[in-house]
Structure formats: C-alpha cells, structure tokens
Amino acid sequence: MTRTDETGATARHVLCARPEGLKRMVYREWGPPATSPDPALPPVLCVHGLSRNSHDFDELGQTLAEAGGRHTLACDVLGRGQSDWLADSSGYQVPNYVGDMSALIARAGTDQVDWVGTSMGGLIALVIAASPLSPIRRLVLNDVGPFVPRAALARIADYTTAPPPTFASLDEAEAHFRDIHADFGPMTDDDWQAFTRNSTVLLDDGSGWGRHQDPAIGDPMRGVEPADMDLWMLWDMIRCPVLVLRGARSDLLLPETVAEMKTRGPGCTVYEVAEAGHAPMFTTDALTGVVADFLAG
C-alpha cells in the first residue's frame, strides 16, 4: 500500500513477525532519502504513546522533512490507527514492540536512526538504546524516563482498560478528548479538530464514532496492581545523546527523575513545555524547532 495524505506523508507498511502470524504495521514517511540535502544524517523514527497513533507527529514530520531534509517515519504501533490488531492481546507489551521496531528500522535501510518517542515510544527506545548494538544515534524522550511512578501508571491503566467510549458525532468526540487529554496542550481549535479526526473511526454499523484502536491494547494492565517502574539499569547503559522533553504539569516524568537523569547514564539536555502535562504534543514551532535542532546536532 502507498498513498500520500494532506501532510505530504506517504503511507506504507512493514510485516512484523508475531506468534500468531505476520502482522501489518503501517507507517507514514516524509522526505524520501533521495531528496535529502545531507545523506549523512540518518532517518528519524517517531513512535507514539500507548493510546495514540502516527498522526501525533504530523507537524514534526513535515518540519524535519521540509526544513531539515530529513527522512522521517512515524508508525502506527500494532493495535492502533491503520495497523493490524492482535488476536492475542498479551502481545501488546513493550518487549514485543521492540521486535516490531527492528523490522521498521530494517525497512529504513540504515544501520542508524534518530528516535523521537512519546511515553510508550520512549520506553521502547530505552530498551533498544541500552543494547550494545543500538542503532539509535540521537534520542528524544517526550515526557518519559527510566522511572515512572505508580500513581501515573494507575491513572493510565484506568483510562486504557475502561470500556471504550462511542460518540454520536465528532463534536462529541472532540469534547471528550479536550477533557481527558487537556494536558496535551498547548493546542488550538484547529489542532483539536485534527486530533479528533485522526483519533476516531466510524463504527461498522454507521451509528457513531469510536477510538481508532483495538480496545484490548490495555489488557496486559488489566487486573495488575500498579507498581513503580524502575528502568535505571537501562538508562545507565545508554551512550547516545539524549534530549528530554517534559510537560511542566507531568505526573509521569517527575522533576526529581529528570534531575537524576542529568547526573547519570548518558546525561541529558532538558526542555520543559510550560503549558502541558503528560505528554506535550508537537503542535508549536518552538517545540518542533527544539527537536529539529537537537537532531541536526
């Protein structure tokens, strides 16, 4: 499959090997390598959060391709967006996603990538970047780090495992997203409308709209007592430069975690988004500019 959307991205897919068979993971790419003014710079791989999809990187992908000449790929992790769903929902976990991303990196045709990961996308990157054979040259972690507190995981589990809502109209869906994702800001009315279009799908019977994801993506969290997630061992094994983006109101990436990230492992540069919590969206020139400058380094 290949098609180009209004953002200039071309949609393709890669096959991921799972125990239940091959699964199609869709990705969208900007800036084909042949047009890059600096072929020495590797592709940029963007990976979204737990309940999100590749459209979270529309503005960033366009900026990196048009202003920086970067070949940029953003995927719909299995179970989200246009990608296939799993019959066995226990496969919706970070270790399994690592293998899926390896297939996408191989498709990019390079030994190195730069990585931008939001929340879950950042956790996947921590596992890969800690490997002695890591392909990650430069890493951007969007509101996630090697320590995630229990309270934040409990909040995410409550939302992800709840019965999926349906909406009578896109206006109703937008009101819902503005409420539960208020910390994604700053976002304009146009941003919220695009966010809603890209986060919903018409129900099979045409009666309304639902979230564009498998309702079972949260099953691995169901019935599990939340506990602090401690990945400091991985952080200490990373060697590439790291930029950390933090929403000033974030309950997932705490100030004390960021302070410790600066002093151990690879260290990091930090950029705080004043009007956001978990997790900032790439909807402002300031934020996309910071990421583009870091990746150009």
ChimeraX attribute file (.defattr): number of C-alpha atoms within 10 A of each C-alpha:
attribute: neighborCount
match mode: 1-to-1
recipient: residues
	/A:1	8
	/A:2	9
	/A:3	10
	/A:4	13
	/A:5	9
	/A:6	7
	/A:7	12
	/A:8	17
	/A:9	23
	/A:10	18
	/A:11	19
	/A:12	17
	/A:13	19
	/A:14	21
	/A:15	16
	/A:16	20
	/A:17	14
	/A:18	14
	/A:19	8
	/A:20	10
	/A:21	11
	/A:22	12
	/A:23	20
	/A:24	20
	/A:25	25
	/A:26	23
	/A:27	25
	/A:28	25
	/A:29	25
	/A:30	27
	/A:31	23
	/A:32	16
	/A:33	18
	/A:34	10
	/A:35	12
	/A:36	16
	/A:37	11
	/A:38	12
	/A:39	13
	/A:40	7
	/A:41	20
	/A:42	23
	/A:43	26
	/A:44	28
	/A:45	25
	/A:46	26
	/A:47	29
	/A:48	24
	/A:49	19
	/A:50	20
	/A:51	21
	/A:52	22
	/A:53	25
	/A:54	24
	/A:55	21
	/A:56	23
	/A:57	24
	/A:58	19
	/A:59	16
	/A:60	26
	/A:61	32
	/A:62	22
	/A:63	21
	/A:64	23
	/A:65	23
	/A:66	15
	/A:67	11
	/A:68	19
	/A:69	22
	/A:70	28
	/A:71	26
	/A:72	28
	/A:73	27
	/A:74	28
	/A:75	28
	/A:76	24
	/A:77	29
	/A:78	24
	/A:79	26
	/A:80	25
	/A:81	26
	/A:82	20
	/A:83	21
	/A:84	20
	/A:85	21
	/A:86	18
	/A:87	11
	/A:88	12
	/A:89	16
	/A:90	14
	/A:91	19
	/A:92	21
	/A:93	17
	/A:94	16
	/A:95	13
	/A:96	15
	/A:97	19
	/A:98	18
	/A:99	16
	/A:100	21
	/A:101	21
	/A:102	14
	/A:103	16
	/A:104	22
	/A:105	21
	/A:106	12
	/A:107	12
	/A:108	19
	/A:109	11
	/A:110	11
	/A:111	14
	/A:112	18
	/A:113	22
	/A:114	20
	/A:115	27
	/A:116	25
	/A:117	23
	/A:118	28
	/A:119	23
	/A:120	22
	/A:121	24
	/A:122	26
	/A:123	22
	/A:124	21
	/A:125	25
	/A:126	26
	/A:127	18
	/A:128	21
	/A:129	23
	/A:130	18
	/A:131	14
	/A:132	10
	/A:133	9
	/A:134	18
	/A:135	18
	/A:136	25
	/A:137	19
	/A:138	22
	/A:139	27
	/A:140	25
	/A:141	24
	/A:142	27
	/A:143	27
	/A:144	29
	/A:145	25
	/A:146	20
	/A:147	19
	/A:148	20
	/A:149	17
	/A:150	15
	/A:151	14
	/A:152	17
	/A:153	18
	/A:154	17
	/A:155	13
	/A:156	16
	/A:157	20
	/A:158	13
	/A:159	13
	/A:160	19
	/A:161	17
	/A:162	11
	/A:163	10
	/A:164	13
	/A:165	11
	/A:166	17
	/A:167	19
	/A:168	13
	/A:169	13
	/A:170	18
	/A:171	12
	/A:172	13
	/A:173	23
	/A:174	20
	/A:175	15
	/A:176	15
	/A:177	17
	/A:178	18
	/A:179	10
	/A:180	10
	/A:181	14
	/A:182	16
	/A:183	20
	/A:184	20
	/A:185	23
	/A:186	17
	/A:187	20
	/A:188	11
	/A:189	10
	/A:190	9
	/A:191	13
	/A:192	16
	/A:193	19
	/A:194	14
	/A:195	18
	/A:196	22
	/A:197	15
	/A:198	17
	/A:199	23
	/A:200	20
	/A:201	18
	/A:202	17
	/A:203	14
	/A:204	9
	/A:205	7
	/A:206	9
	/A:207	12
	/A:208	16
	/A:209	21
	/A:210	21
	/A:211	23
	/A:212	21
	/A:213	24
	/A:214	18
	/A:215	20
	/A:216	21
	/A:217	23
	/A:218	21
	/A:219	18
	/A:220	15
	/A:221	20
	/A:222	15
	/A:223	9
	/A:224	10
	/A:225	10
	/A:226	16
	/A:227	13
	/A:228	13
	/A:229	13
	/A:230	13
	/A:231	15
	/A:232	16
	/A:233	11
	/A:234	16
	/A:235	21
	/A:236	15
	/A:237	17
	/A:238	22
	/A:239	18
	/A:240	18
	/A:241	17
	/A:242	22
	/A:243	20
	/A:244	24
	/A:245	25
	/A:246	27
	/A:247	26
	/A:248	21
	/A:249	18
	/A:250	20
	/A:251	18
	/A:252	25
	/A:253	27
	/A:254	19
	/A:255	14
	/A:256	9
	/A:257	16
	/A:258	22
	/A:259	13
	/A:260	14
	/A:261	23
	/A:262	15
	/A:263	10
	/A:264	13
	/A:265	17
	/A:266	15
	/A:267	21
	/A:268	21
	/A:269	14
	/A:270	17
	/A:271	16
	/A:272	16
	/A:273	21
	/A:274	13
	/A:275	15
	/A:276	21
	/A:277	24
	/A:278	24
	/A:279	27
	/A:280	28
	/A:281	24
	/A:282	22
	/A:283	19
	/A:284	15
	/A:285	12
	/A:286	11
	/A:287	17
	/A:288	20
	/A:289	16
	/A:290	13
	/A:291	22
	/A:292	19
	/A:293	11
	/A:294	16
	/A:295	24
	/A:296	12
	/A:297	8
